[in-house]
């Protein structure tokens, strides 16, 4: 088991900077998720830790050892790819056993480790099948099994569930979390799926254009985003952002004045124009709040909830409301001032 440390890591392709001076410490036995949109650099970070990509500058440590110049096979890591990367002509048993054979282990030791991994992953009855005879979820478990038998210090997973259907992804999310708890090993997991990030990670790293935007526990990332990018990236629908002007201890929404709380007044004193952020599920507070009326653009039915789309101060917004809520061309929402976060209009960083 080992922590993984990145110190001032830079990756460039010619003159293009892909990873821009990242420093990050992944704790021993932690399940850390790297999340961001396509091209943000998350898979590049994983491949640099694995040694599959050279770094331009900086240092990477696994445990207390700098691995910059250590060959991938000597880094004591296991990499689980999006594509499974199984040998089609081999049985499940042979696929799982392959890395152990390459290390020259004795036959009885290989047999023991393969059967232990198969037991953990519920693959025992499939050991004599070939990959083409398995479902997508079973193939992914074989890929995990091949990683488990090596007993690595660190598991690296690059979007391992993206080829599965929605129902199977949910099932495999819980299986991978259980596997982490059972193995007590450091997991570094890359995904573009925010639901995977929020449900699986002990901590989440949000990346944009090769720069870390925020590192924190899922709940803090969701409810206390450090800037508008993080607030807008995580959450479905994403956080609403509304340009407002602070005047006389209040802000104005569709000609309705909402007074600020004491803490908000102190934070926003002298700020003038700011960005107000509020989650869609907070747009209709049943306990207390101030009524705001908006013209409905469209509504979507999602079982027990509806998502309503509308404009506030010329900003496109959405609200999650109870499916039983009745409305016509207009909707009245009860908004609590305490549910707002405020961001600097220039830097887009959260105020306070």
C-alpha positions in Angstrom: 0.0 0.0 0.0 1.3 3.5 -0.7 0.4 7.1 -1.1 1.0 8.8 -4.5 2.5 12.3 -4.7 2.7 14.7 -7.6 5.0 17.7 -7.2 4.8 20.5 -9.7 4.1 18.1 -12.6 4.0 19.6 -16.1 3.2 17.7 -19.4 3.7 19.4 -22.7 3.2 18.1 -26.3 5.5 20.4 -28.3 4.3 23.9 -27.2 0.9 22.8 -25.9 0.6 22.5 -22.2 -1.6 19.5 -21.2 -0.9 19.4 -17.4 0.0 22.8 -15.9 2.1 22.6 -12.8 0.0 20.2 -10.7 0.8 19.2 -7.1 -1.4 16.6 -5.5 -1.1 14.0 -2.6 -3.2 10.9 -2.8 -3.4 9.3 0.6 -2.6 5.6 1.3 -5.7 3.4 0.9 -7.7 6.4 -0.5 -10.2 6.2 -3.3 -9.5 9.3 -5.3 -11.5 10.3 -8.4 -10.2 12.5 -11.2 -13.1 14.1 -13.0 -13.4 16.7 -15.7 -14.6 17.1 -19.3 -12.9 15.4 -22.3 -9.4 16.8 -22.9 -8.9 18.2 -19.4 -5.9 16.0 -18.7 -7.2 13.4 -16.3 -6.2 10.4 -18.3 -2.8 11.9 -18.9 -2.2 12.2 -15.2 -3.1 8.5 -14.7 -0.8 7.5 -17.6 2.1 9.6 -16.1 1.7 7.9 -12.7 1.7 4.5 -14.5 4.8 5.5 -16.5 3.0 5.2 -19.9 3.6 8.9 -20.5 6.8 10.8 -19.8 6.5 14.0 -17.7 8.0 17.2 -19.0 9.0 18.4 -15.5 8.2 17.8 -11.9 8.3 14.6 -9.8 6.0 11.7 -9.1 6.4 9.5 -6.0 4.8 6.2 -5.2 5.4 5.8 -1.5 8.7 7.5 -0.7 10.3 6.6 -4.1 10.5 9.0 -7.0 9.4 7.0 -10.0 10.3 9.4 -12.8 12.9 7.1 -14.3 11.4 3.8 -13.2 10.0 1.5 -15.9 6.2 1.0 -15.7 6.5 -2.8 -14.8 8.7 -1.9 -11.8 6.3 0.7 -10.3 4.1 -1.8 -8.5 0.9 -0.5 -10.0 -2.0 -2.2 -11.8 -3.8 -0.4 -14.7 -7.5 -1.2 -15.6 -8.3 0.1 -19.0 -11.6 1.3 -20.5 -11.4 -1.4 -23.2 -10.8 -4.4 -20.8 -7.7 -5.4 -22.9 -8.4 -9.1 -22.5 -6.7 -11.8 -24.6 -9.6 -13.3 -26.7 -7.9 -16.7 -27.2 -7.3 -17.2 -23.5 -9.8 -18.5 -20.9 -10.8 -16.3 -17.9 -8.4 -18.3 -15.8 -5.5 -17.8 -18.3 -6.3 -14.0 -18.6 -6.1 -13.5 -14.8 -3.1 -15.7 -14.5 -1.1 -14.1 -17.3 0.7 -11.3 -15.3 1.7 -13.9 -12.7 3.2 -16.2 -15.4 5.2 -13.3 -16.7 6.6 -12.8 -13.2 7.7 -16.5 -13.1 5.5 -17.6 -10.2 5.1 -21.3 -9.4 2.0 -23.0 -10.8 0.4 -23.7 -7.4 0.9 -20.1 -6.3 -0.7 -18.8 -9.5 -3.6 -21.2 -9.0 -4.2 -20.0 -5.5 -4.1 -16.3 -6.4 -6.3 -16.7 -9.5 -9.0 -18.6 -7.5 -8.9 -16.1 -4.7 -9.4 -13.2 -7.1 -12.2 -15.2 -8.9 -13.9 -15.7 -5.5 -13.7 -12.0 -4.7 -15.2 -11.1 -8.1 -17.8 -13.9 -8.4 -16.0 -15.3 -11.4 -15.4 -18.9 -10.2 -18.0 -20.5 -12.5 -16.6 -18.6 -15.5 -12.9 -19.5 -15.2 -13.0 -21.8 -18.3 -14.9 -19.5 -20.5 -13.4 -17.1 -23.1 -14.1 -13.4 -23.1 -16.5 -13.6 -26.0 -18.8 -15.8 -23.9 -19.0 -13.1 -21.2 -21.2 -10.0 -20.7 -19.6 -6.6 -20.5 -19.7 -6.5 -16.7 -18.1 -10.0 -16.5 -15.3 -8.9 -18.8 -14.7 -5.9 -16.7 -14.5 -8.1 -13.6 -11.9 -10.3 -15.4 -9.8 -7.1 -16.1 -10.1 -6.3 -12.4 -9.1 -9.8 -11.5 -6.0 -9.6 -13.6 -5.1 -6.4 -11.6 -5.9 -7.9 -8.2 -3.7 -11.0 -8.5 -0.6 -8.7 -8.7 -1.3 -7.3 -5.2 -0.1 -3.8 -6.4 0.5 -0.8 -4.2 -1.8 1.3 -6.4 -4.8 0.6 -8.7 -5.2 3.0 -11.7 -8.5 2.9 -13.5 -9.2 4.8 -16.6 -13.0 5.1 -17.2 -13.5 1.4 -16.7 -17.3 1.5 -16.8 -17.9 3.8 -19.8 -18.5 0.8 -22.2 -21.3 -0.6 -20.0 -25.0 0.2 -20.1 -26.6 2.5 -17.5 -27.9 -0.3 -15.2 -24.7 -2.3 -15.3 -22.7 0.9 -14.5 -24.7 1.3 -11.3 -24.0 -2.3 -10.3 -20.3 -2.1 -11.1 -19.9 1.2 -9.2 -20.9 -0.6 -6.0 -18.8 -3.6 -6.8 -15.6 -1.5 -7.3 -16.3 0.4 -4.0 -16.7 -3.0 -2.2 -13.5 -4.2 -3.8 -11.7 -1.1 -2.5 -12.9 -1.7 1.0 -11.9 -5.3 0.8 -8.4 -4.8 -0.6 -7.6 -1.6 1.4 -5.4 -0.4 -1.4 -4.9 3.1 -3.0 -7.3 3.5 -5.9 -7.0 6.4 -8.5 -10.0 6.4 -10.7 -10.6 8.6 -13.8 -14.1 9.4 -15.1 -16.0 12.1 -16.9 -19.2 10.9 -15.2 -20.1 13.2 -12.3 -22.4 10.6 -10.7 -19.5 8.1 -10.6 -17.3 10.8 -9.1 -19.8 11.8 -6.4 -20.8 8.3 -5.4 -17.4 6.5 -5.5 -14.7 9.0 -4.4 -13.4 9.5 -0.8 -12.1 12.7 -2.4 -12.6 14.3 -5.9 -10.2 16.2 -8.0 -12.0 18.5 -10.5 -9.8 19.4 -13.5 -10.2 21.9 -16.3 -7.6 22.5 -19.0 -4.9 20.8 -17.1 -5.4 22.8 -13.9 -6.8 21.5 -10.6 -9.9 23.6 -9.8 -10.8 21.9 -6.5 -9.8 18.9 -4.4 -12.3 17.9 -1.6 -14.8 15.4 -0.3 -17.8 14.9 -2.6 -20.3 16.7 -0.3 -18.0 19.8 -0.1 -17.4 19.8 -3.8 -21.1 19.7 -4.4 -22.3 22.2 -1.8 -19.2 24.4 -1.5 -17.7 24.7 -5.1 -14.6 26.9 -5.2 -15.7 28.6 -8.4 -18.4 28.6 -11.1 -16.6 25.9 -13.2 -16.9 23.4 -10.3 -20.4 24.4 -9.5 -21.5 24.2 -13.1 -19.7 20.9 -13.8 -21.0 18.8 -11.0 -24.7 18.4 -10.6 -27.5 17.5 -13.1 -28.9 19.9 -14.0 -26.0 22.1 -13.1 -26.0 25.0 -10.6 -27.9 28.1 -11.7 -25.8 31.2 -12.1 -27.5 34.6 -12.1 -25.9 38.0 -12.5 -27.2 40.3 -9.7 -26.4 43.7 -8.2 -26.0 44.1 -4.5 -28.0 47.1 -3.4 -29.1 48.1 0.1 -28.4 44.7 1.6 -30.4 42.8 -1.0 -30.3 41.4 -4.6 -33.0 41.6 -7.2 -34.5 38.6 -9.1 -37.1 39.3 -11.8 -38.1 42.5 -10.0 -38.3 40.7 -6.6 -35.9 41.9 -4.0 -34.4 39.2 -1.8 -32.7 40.4 1.4 -29.3 39.0 2.2 -28.4 37.3 5.5 -26.1 39.0 7.9 -23.1 36.8 6.8 -23.9 37.5 3.1 -24.1 41.2 3.7 -20.6 41.2 5.3 -19.2 39.1 2.5 -20.7 41.2 -0.3 -20.2 44.6 1.2 -19.0 46.9 -1.6 -18.9 44.2 -4.2 -21.6 45.7 -6.6 -22.2 43.2 -9.3 -21.7 39.5 -8.4 -22.9 36.1 -9.6 -25.5 34.3 -7.4 -25.4 30.5 -7.5 -28.1 28.2 -6.4 -28.7 24.4 -7.0 -31.9 23.5 -8.9 -33.2 21.4 -6.0 -33.0 24.5 -3.8 -35.1 26.6 -6.1 -38.4 25.6 -4.5 -38.0 25.6 -0.7 -41.1 24.2 1.0 -40.1 25.4 4.4 -39.6 29.1 4.1 -38.6 31.7 1.5 -39.6 34.5 -0.8 -41.8 34.0 -3.8 -40.3 34.5 -7.2 -42.4 34.2 -10.4 -40.9 33.2 -13.7 -42.2 32.3 -17.2 -41.8 28.6 -17.9 -39.9 27.6 -21.1 -40.3 23.9 -20.8 -40.7 21.1 -18.2 -39.4 17.5 -18.1 -41.0 14.7 -16.2 -38.5 12.5 -14.2 -40.7 10.2 -12.2 -41.1 11.7 -8.8 -39.7 15.0 -9.9 -40.1 17.6 -12.7 -37.3 19.8 -14.0 -38.6 23.3 -14.9 -36.6 25.6 -17.2 -37.1 29.4 -17.1 -35.2 32.7 -17.1 -34.2 34.9 -14.2 -32.5 38.2 -14.9 -32.0 36.9 -18.5 -30.1 33.9 -17.2 -31.3 30.4 -18.2 -32.2 28.5 -15.0 -33.7 25.2 -13.9 -35.6 24.0 -10.8 -36.2 20.5 -9.5 -39.8 20.4 -8.1 -42.2 17.8 -6.9 -43.9 16.0 -9.8 -47.3 16.9 -8.3 -46.6 20.6 -8.4 -49.2 22.3 -10.7 -48.3 25.3 -12.8 -49.2 26.9 -16.1 -47.2 29.3 -18.3 -45.8 30.8 -15.1 -44.4 29.2 -12.0 -43.9 30.6 -8.5 -40.9 29.4 -6.6 -40.1 29.9 -3.0 -36.4 30.8 -2.6 -34.6 31.0 0.7 -31.7 33.5 0.7 -29.6 31.2 2.8 -29.4 28.7 -0.2 -27.4 31.2 -2.3 -23.7 31.1 -2.9 -22.0 34.2 -4.4 -19.1 34.3 -6.9 -16.9 37.2 -8.0 -18.1 38.5 -11.4 -14.5 38.8 -12.6 -12.5 35.9 -11.2 -15.6 33.5 -10.9 -14.2 32.4 -7.5 -16.6 31.8 -4.6 -16.8 34.7 -2.2 -16.3 33.5 1.4 
